[in-house]
Amino acid sequence: MSENISLKQRLLVLVIISFMAIWGIAIVFTYSEAHKEINEVMDAHLAQASVLLVVQSSHELDEIEVEHANSPHKYSPRIAFQVWEDGDQLRIHSVNAPSHHLADIDQGFSNSVIDGQSWRVYSTWDDSHAYLVHVAERNDVRNKLAGTIASNLLKPVLISLPLLAIFLWIAVARGLRPLVKLTQEVAQREPGNLAPLDAVAAPQEVMPLIERLNQLFARIGASILKERRFTADAAHELRTPMAVIKAQAQVAYAATDEAERMHALENAIKGCDRATHLIEQLLTLSRVDTLDGAAELCSLKDIATEVVAALAPIALEKDVTLELLADEDVLVNGNPELLKVLLRNLIDNSVKHTISGTSVQVKVTQKKGEVSLSVSDDGPGIPEHEREKVLERFYRPLDTKAVGSGLGLSIVKRIAEVHNASLQILPMKEDRGLQVIVTFER
């Protein structure tokens, strides 16, 4: 069946085919049973006719010479009988009966072929065993009668099928009207209209579809809102480094002193580095926002080892020691590249904000079916009222001195959400220092 066929046509065709198949089986069965019953009825009539002939013969045939009996009935050429005295002398027979025996047996039913015609014959003796009676009927009469009955059975079917198709078409059209209405409502919507579809008058079968569409509209609306906010925030954040680069380039262009020119160029390069870092963070955040789930089993110990080794030179430049505490290897279901980004952002934040001469600790632990990845430092920490705010995009505390884009922890939060992990920000001691804990379900 074509994939482009409408649901209405599909239902109608399937229902009509089903009805025709069922009616066809019923007709075949009915015809077979009717044919069987008709043969039995005809056999009973033959037997009854033979009994009447036997009774008649025993009373009157002594006075009758051999003769041909005629019947005015329209079926008389198709019905024949014979009466034989002592089984060898033909005393009376119908016009269409031959001069020899209609059957080779003298008791019961049999089939004979006479002059190319098939006959059903019943043979019997009278009580005195003096007269043998053969009563026969042509088989084509029986077949024609069965065919007539089957035709009469077919006529209601042939008449009812078109009527049934019309009523089914009307019923299917009325039943699918909510879908048609839903289609028209969606087709007439403006591209930006993501309001939920009305499900009050919808039938129960259509409710799941409407619910899924409304959920889809809600996700699309949230995604569009998020993209708009992201674009606005990105444009705002990129404006500052671009302005700094332009200003420093103008200073270098107008400078007459070589030292002043070099200083301006160095500041311009730093602005380029900051803009590059911001763009990388934005691209990472955009990529993470498109993901919905984890992919494979990952070793947190291996990931932590790789990231710590990569960031160790940066930490040494600030006289900060990176420590990795992971006594045993543990596995989580996740995306290894995203987990590296998560840990890299946590370590980068800690190195930036911690005090020189101290250390940043990375721990991988497991207990009670949970796996935790934590990064702690000896920095100034984050006040309790700002711990939720620092997870927002582009948010940076007013008193922070470290250079950054305000995206690091928001990226960590999003990656944790993708992995169905919880995120905690806690102080180390006396409201100083910071510990960020990401807990995964093992």
C-alpha positions as CSV (number, residue, x, y, z in Angstrom):
1,M,0.0,0.0,0.0
2,S,1.4,3.4,-1.0
3,E,2.8,5.5,1.8
4,N,1.2,8.6,0.4
5,I,-2.4,7.2,0.7
6,S,-4.5,9.1,3.2
7,L,-5.4,7.6,6.6
8,K,-9.1,7.8,5.6
9,Q,-8.5,5.8,2.4
10,R,-6.2,3.4,4.2
11,L,-8.9,2.6,6.9
12,L,-11.6,2.3,4.3
13,V,-9.6,0.0,2.0
14,L,-8.5,-2.2,4.9
15,V,-12.1,-2.5,6.3
16,I,-13.6,-3.2,2.9
17,I,-11.0,-5.9,2.2
18,S,-11.6,-7.4,5.6
19,F,-15.4,-7.5,5.0
20,M,-15.0,-9.0,1.6
21,A,-12.6,-11.7,2.9
22,I,-15.1,-12.6,5.7
23,W,-18.1,-12.5,3.4
24,G,-16.2,-14.6,0.8
25,I,-15.4,-17.2,3.4
26,A,-19.0,-17.2,4.5
27,I,-20.2,-17.5,1.0
28,V,-18.0,-20.5,0.2
29,F,-19.0,-22.2,3.4
30,T,-22.7,-21.4,2.8
31,Y,-22.5,-22.7,-0.8
32,S,-20.8,-25.9,0.3
33,E,-23.3,-26.5,3.1
34,A,-26.3,-25.5,0.8
35,H,-25.1,-27.9,-1.8
36,K,-24.8,-30.7,0.7
37,E,-28.2,-30.0,2.2
38,I,-29.8,-29.8,-1.2
39,N,-28.4,-33.2,-2.3
40,E,-29.7,-34.7,0.9
41,V,-33.1,-33.1,0.4
42,M,-33.2,-34.4,-3.2
43,D,-32.1,-37.8,-2.1
44,A,-35.0,-37.8,0.4
45,H,-37.4,-36.8,-2.4
46,L,-36.1,-39.6,-4.6
47,A,-36.5,-42.1,-1.8
48,Q,-40.0,-40.8,-1.1
49,A,-41.0,-41.0,-4.8
50,S,-39.7,-44.5,-5.0
51,V,-41.8,-45.5,-2.0
52,L,-44.9,-44.0,-3.7
53,L,-44.1,-45.9,-6.9
54,V,-43.7,-49.1,-5.0
55,V,-47.0,-48.7,-3.3
56,Q,-48.7,-47.8,-6.5
57,S,-47.1,-50.7,-8.4
58,S,-48.2,-53.3,-5.9
59,H,-51.8,-52.4,-6.5
60,E,-52.2,-51.5,-10.2
61,L,-49.4,-52.8,-12.3
62,D,-51.1,-56.2,-12.7
63,E,-53.5,-54.4,-15.0
64,I,-51.0,-52.1,-16.8
65,E,-49.1,-53.0,-19.9
66,V,-45.7,-51.6,-20.8
67,E,-46.2,-47.9,-21.4
68,H,-44.5,-44.5,-21.2
69,A,-45.6,-42.2,-18.5
70,N,-45.6,-38.5,-19.2
71,S,-45.6,-35.5,-16.8
72,P,-46.6,-32.0,-17.6
73,H,-44.1,-30.5,-15.1
74,K,-41.3,-28.4,-16.5
75,Y,-38.7,-30.5,-14.7
76,S,-40.1,-33.8,-16.0
77,P,-37.4,-34.3,-18.7
78,R,-34.9,-34.1,-15.9
79,I,-36.6,-36.7,-13.7
80,A,-37.0,-40.3,-14.7
81,F,-38.3,-43.6,-13.2
82,Q,-38.7,-47.2,-14.1
83,V,-40.7,-50.1,-12.6
84,W,-39.3,-53.6,-13.4
85,E,-41.3,-56.7,-12.6
86,D,-39.1,-59.4,-11.1
87,G,-36.2,-57.1,-11.9
88,D,-36.1,-58.0,-15.6
89,Q,-39.3,-57.0,-17.2
90,L,-39.9,-53.3,-17.7
91,R,-43.5,-52.6,-16.9
92,I,-43.6,-48.7,-16.8
93,H,-41.1,-45.9,-17.2
94,S,-41.0,-42.2,-17.9
95,V,-40.6,-40.8,-21.4
96,N,-36.9,-39.9,-20.8
97,A,-36.0,-43.2,-19.2
98,P,-34.0,-45.7,-21.3
99,S,-35.1,-49.3,-21.9
100,H,-32.3,-50.6,-19.8
101,H,-31.8,-50.3,-16.0
102,L,-31.2,-46.8,-14.7
103,A,-28.8,-48.2,-12.1
104,D,-26.6,-51.3,-11.7
105,I,-27.7,-51.9,-8.2
106,D,-31.1,-52.8,-6.9
107,Q,-31.0,-51.1,-3.5
108,G,-29.9,-47.6,-2.4
109,F,-28.4,-44.6,-4.0
110,S,-26.0,-44.6,-7.0
111,N,-24.8,-42.4,-9.8
112,S,-25.2,-43.3,-13.5
113,V,-24.4,-41.7,-16.8
114,I,-27.1,-42.0,-19.4
115,D,-26.8,-40.4,-22.9
116,G,-24.0,-38.2,-21.6
117,Q,-26.0,-36.9,-18.6
118,S,-25.2,-37.6,-15.0
119,W,-28.1,-38.9,-12.9
120,R,-28.7,-39.6,-9.3
121,V,-30.6,-42.8,-8.9
122,Y,-32.4,-44.4,-6.0
123,S,-33.4,-48.1,-6.3
124,T,-35.7,-50.3,-4.1
125,W,-37.9,-53.4,-4.1
126,D,-41.5,-53.5,-3.0
127,D,-42.4,-55.6,0.1
128,S,-43.1,-58.7,-1.9
129,H,-39.8,-58.4,-3.8
130,A,-41.8,-58.5,-7.0
131,Y,-41.2,-55.0,-8.4
132,L,-37.9,-53.1,-8.7
133,V,-38.2,-49.3,-8.8
134,H,-35.6,-46.9,-10.1
135,V,-36.2,-43.1,-9.5
136,A,-33.5,-40.8,-11.0
137,E,-32.8,-37.1,-11.1
138,R,-30.3,-35.2,-13.2
139,N,-27.4,-33.8,-11.3
140,D,-27.3,-30.6,-13.2
141,V,-30.7,-29.8,-11.7
142,R,-29.2,-30.0,-8.3
143,N,-26.2,-28.0,-9.3
144,K,-28.3,-25.3,-10.8
145,L,-30.5,-25.1,-7.7
146,A,-27.4,-24.8,-5.5
147,G,-26.0,-22.1,-7.9
148,T,-29.3,-20.2,-7.7
149,I,-29.2,-20.3,-3.9
150,A,-25.6,-19.1,-3.9
151,S,-26.5,-16.3,-6.4
152,N,-29.3,-15.2,-4.1
153,L,-26.8,-15.1,-1.2
154,L,-24.4,-13.0,-3.3
155,K,-27.0,-10.4,-4.3
156,P,-27.3,-8.9,-0.8
157,V,-23.5,-8.8,-0.5
158,L,-23.1,-7.1,-3.9
159,I,-25.7,-4.5,-2.9
160,S,-24.5,-4.0,0.6
161,L,-20.8,-3.6,-0.1
162,P,-21.2,-0.2,-1.9
163,L,-23.6,1.0,0.8
164,L,-21.2,-0.2,3.4
165,A,-18.4,1.6,1.7
166,I,-20.4,4.9,1.7
167,F,-21.4,4.6,5.4
168,L,-17.8,3.7,6.3
169,W,-16.5,6.7,4.4
170,I,-18.9,8.9,6.3
171,A,-18.0,7.3,9.6
172,V,-14.2,7.5,9.0
173,A,-14.5,11.1,7.8
174,R,-16.4,12.0,11.0
175,G,-14.0,10.0,13.2
176,L,-11.0,11.7,11.7
177,R,-12.4,15.2,11.8
178,P,-10.4,16.1,15.0
179,L,-7.2,15.2,13.1
180,V,-8.2,17.3,10.1
181,K,-9.0,20.2,12.5
182,L,-5.7,19.7,14.3
183,T,-3.9,19.8,10.9
184,Q,-5.6,23.0,9.8
185,E,-4.8,24.6,13.2
186,V,-1.1,23.8,12.9
187,A,-1.0,24.8,9.2
188,Q,-2.6,28.2,9.9
189,R,-0.2,29.1,12.7
190,E,2.4,31.8,12.3
191,P,6.1,30.5,12.5
192,G,6.6,32.1,15.9
193,N,3.4,30.9,17.5
194,L,4.4,28.1,19.9
195,A,1.4,28.3,22.1
196,P,0.0,24.9,23.3
197,L,-2.6,23.3,21.1
198,D,-6.2,23.1,22.5
199,A,-6.8,19.5,23.7
200,V,-10.2,20.0,25.3
201,A,-12.4,18.6,22.5
202,A,-9.8,16.1,21.2
203,P,-10.6,12.4,21.3
204,Q,-8.6,10.1,23.6
205,E,-6.6,8.6,20.8
206,V,-5.4,12.0,19.6
207,M,-4.5,13.3,23.1
208,P,-1.0,11.7,23.2
209,L,-0.2,13.3,19.8
210,I,-1.3,16.8,21.1
211,E,0.6,16.3,24.3
212,R,3.8,15.4,22.4
213,L,3.3,18.4,20.1
214,N,2.8,20.7,23.0
215,Q,5.9,19.3,24.7
216,L,7.8,19.9,21.4
217,F,6.5,23.5,21.2
218,A,7.6,24.1,24.8
219,R,11.1,22.7,24.1
220,I,11.4,24.7,20.9
221,G,10.3,27.8,22.7
222,A,12.8,27.3,25.5
223,S,15.5,26.6,23.0
224,I,14.7,29.8,21.0
225,L,14.6,31.8,24.2
226,K,17.9,30.3,25.3
227,E,19.5,31.0,21.9
228,R,18.3,34.6,22.0
229,R,19.6,35.1,25.5
230,F,22.9,33.4,24.6
231,T,23.3,35.5,21.4
232,A,22.6,38.7,23.3
233,D,25.0,37.8,26.2
234,A,27.7,36.7,23.8
235,A,27.4,39.9,21.8
236,H,27.6,42.0,25.0
237,E,30.6,40.0,26.3
238,L,32.5,40.2,23.0
239,R,32.0,43.9,22.7
240,T,34.3,44.6,25.7
241,P,37.4,42.7,24.4
242,M,36.9,44.0,20.9
243,A,36.7,47.6,22.2
244,V,39.9,47.0,24.3
245,I,41.7,45.6,21.3
246,K,40.6,48.5,19.1
247,A,41.6,51.1,21.8
248,Q,45.0,49.5,22.3
249,A,45.6,49.3,18.5
250,Q,44.7,53.0,18.2
251,V,47.1,53.8,21.1
252,A,49.9,51.8,19.4
253,Y,49.1,53.5,16.0
254,A,49.3,57.0,17.5
255,A,52.2,56.3,19.9
256,T,55.5,58.1,19.2
257,D,57.4,56.3,21.9
258,E,58.6,52.8,21.2
259,A,58.0,51.6,24.8
260,E,54.4,53.0,24.7
261,R,53.8,51.3,21.4
262,M,55.0,47.9,22.6
263,H,52.9,48.2,25.8
264,A,49.8,49.0,23.8
265,L,50.5,46.0,21.4
266,E,51.0,43.7,24.4
267,N,47.6,44.8,25.8
268,A,46.1,44.3,22.4
269,I,47.5,40.7,22.3
270,K,46.1,40.1,25.8
271,G,42.7,41.3,24.6
272,C,42.9,38.9,21.6
273,D,43.7,36.1,24.0
274,R,40.8,37.0,26.2
275,A,38.5,37.2,23.1
276,T,39.8,33.8,21.9
277,H,39.2,32.2,25.3
278,L,35.7,33.7,25.4
279,I,34.9,32.4,21.9
280,E,36.1,28.9,22.8
281,Q,34.0,29.0,25.9
282,L,31.0,30.1,23.9
283,L,31.5,27.4,21.3
284,T,31.8,24.8,24.1
285,L,28.7,26.0,25.7
286,S,26.8,26.0,22.4
287,R,27.9,22.4,21.7
288,V,27.0,21.2,25.2
289,D,23.5,22.8,24.9
290,T,22.7,20.5,21.9
291,L,23.4,17.3,23.8
292,D,20.8,15.2,25.7
293,G,22.7,12.3,27.1
294,A,25.8,10.3,27.8
295,A,27.5,7.9,25.5
296,E,29.9,5.3,26.9
297,L,31.7,4.0,30.0
298,C,34.5,6.4,31.1
299,S,37.3,6.1,33.6
300,L,37.2,9.2,35.8
301,K,40.7,8.4,37.0
302,D,42.1,8.3,33.5
303,I,40.3,11.6,32.6
304,A,41.5,13.3,35.8
305,T,45.1,12.1,35.2
306,E,45.1,13.5,31.6
307,V,43.6,16.9,32.5
308,V,45.8,17.4,35.6
309,A,48.9,16.6,33.5
310,A,47.8,19.1,30.8
311,L,47.1,22.0,33.3
312,A,50.1,21.4,35.5
313,P,52.4,23.8,33.6
314,I,49.8,26.6,33.9
315,A,49.5,25.9,37.7
316,L,53.3,26.0,38.1
317,E,53.5,29.4,36.5
318,K,51.3,30.7,39.4
319,D,53.2,28.5,41.9
320,V,50.2,26.3,42.5
321,T,50.5,22.6,43.0
322,L,48.0,20.2,41.5
323,E,47.3,17.1,43.5
324,L,45.3,14.1,42.2
325,L,43.8,11.7,44.8
326,A,42.3,8.6,43.1
327,D,43.1,5.3,44.8
328,E,41.0,3.2,42.6
329,D,39.6,3.3,39.1
330,V,35.8,4.0,38.8
331,L,33.6,4.1,35.7
332,V,30.7,6.3,34.9
333,N,28.4,6.4,31.9
334,G,29.3,9.6,30.1
335,N,31.0,11.5,27.3
336,P,34.7,11.5,27.9
337,E,35.4,14.7,26.0
338,L,32.8,16.7,27.9
339,L,34.0,15.3,31.2
340,K,37.5,16.6,30.3
341,V,36.0,20.0,29.6
342,L,34.1,19.9,32.9
343,L,37.2,19.1,34.9
344,R,39.4,21.5,33.0
345,N,37.0,24.4,33.8
346,L,36.9,23.5,37.5
347,I,40.7,23.3,37.7
348,D,41.2,26.4,35.7
349,N,38.9,28.4,38.0
350,S,40.6,27.0,41.1
351,V,44.1,27.9,39.8
352,K,43.0,31.4,38.9
353,H,41.4,32.1,42.3
354,T,43.7,30.3,44.7
355,I,46.7,31.8,46.5
356,S,50.2,31.2,45.2
357,G,52.1,28.7,47.2
358,T,49.1,26.6,47.9
359,S,47.6,23.5,46.2
360,V,44.5,22.5,44.2
361,Q,43.2,19.0,45.0
362,V,41.4,16.8,42.5
363,K,39.6,13.8,44.1
364,V,37.9,10.8,42.6
365,T,35.9,8.8,45.2
366,Q,33.1,6.3,45.3
367,K,30.7,5.2,48.0
368,K,27.2,3.7,48.3
369,G,26.7,3.4,44.5
370,E,27.8,7.0,43.8
371,V,30.9,8.4,42.2
372,S,32.2,11.8,43.1
373,L,34.6,14.1,41.3
374,S,35.7,17.1,43.4
375,V,38.1,20.0,43.0
376,S,39.1,22.1,46.0
377,D,41.4,25.1,46.5
378,D,42.6,27.6,49.1
379,G,41.2,30.7,47.4
380,P,38.9,33.3,48.9
381,G,35.8,31.2,48.2
382,I,32.4,32.3,47.2
383,P,29.8,33.8,49.6
384,E,26.8,31.6,50.2
385,H,24.4,34.1,48.6
386,E,26.3,34.1,45.3
387,R,26.9,30.3,45.0
388,E,23.8,29.9,42.8
389,K,24.5,33.1,40.8
390,V,28.0,32.0,39.7
391,L,26.4,29.1,37.8
392,E,24.6,31.6,35.6
393,R,26.1,32.5,32.3
394,F,28.4,35.5,32.2
395,Y,28.0,36.2,35.9
396,R,31.2,37.3,37.7
397,P,31.3,38.5,41.3
398,L,32.1,42.2,41.6
399,D,35.1,41.8,43.8
400,T,36.8,39.1,41.6
401,K,40.2,40.0,40.4
402,A,40.9,37.0,38.1
403,V,40.4,37.4,34.4
404,G,37.6,35.3,32.9
405,S,34.4,35.3,30.9
406,G,31.9,34.1,33.6
407,L,31.1,30.9,31.6
408,G,33.3,28.3,33.2
409,L,30.9,27.2,36.0
410,S,27.9,27.5,33.7
411,I,29.6,25.1,31.3
412,V,30.3,22.8,34.3
413,K,26.6,23.0,35.3
414,R,25.3,22.1,31.8
415,I,27.7,19.2,31.4
416,A,26.6,17.8,34.8
417,E,23.0,18.1,33.7
418,V,23.7,16.2,30.5
419,H,25.2,13.4,32.7
420,N,22.3,13.5,35.2
421,A,24.9,14.4,37.9
422,S,24.4,16.7,40.9
423,L,26.6,19.8,41.4
424,Q,27.5,21.2,44.9
425,I,29.6,24.3,45.8
426,L,30.8,24.2,49.4
427,P,33.4,26.2,51.5
428,M,36.5,24.4,52.7
429,K,36.9,25.9,56.1
430,E,35.9,29.2,57.8
431,D,34.2,30.4,54.6
432,R,37.5,30.3,52.8
433,G,38.5,28.1,50.0
434,L,36.1,26.4,47.7
435,Q,35.1,22.8,46.9
436,V,33.0,21.9,43.9
437,I,31.6,18.3,43.9
438,V,30.1,16.6,40.9
439,T,28.3,13.4,41.9
440,F,27.4,10.7,39.3
441,E,25.1,7.7,39.7
442,R,27.3,4.7,39.2
